[in-house]
């Protein structure tokens, strides 16, 4: 393989790599753009009091459920210790 063929292959490989990287960058940019729009829409929705109340109630329900599970586990440990 001559020097001319070597450089031709090297530049061809670089061109293919640049195209592939461009596709990755484009997909990443579109994902970031979609995430930013989703964040904006969520923030806008939380500006409404009824939406914010629903979200806060869901968080409270989740915390209550978690606390009840922890309480049940603690009571089971107490029962096991008394045996």
Secondary structure, 3 states (H helix, E strand, C coil): CCHHHHHHHHHHHHHHHHHHHHHHHHHHHHHHHHHHHHHHHHHHHHCCHHHHHHHHHHHHHHHHHHHHHHHHHHHHHHHHHHC
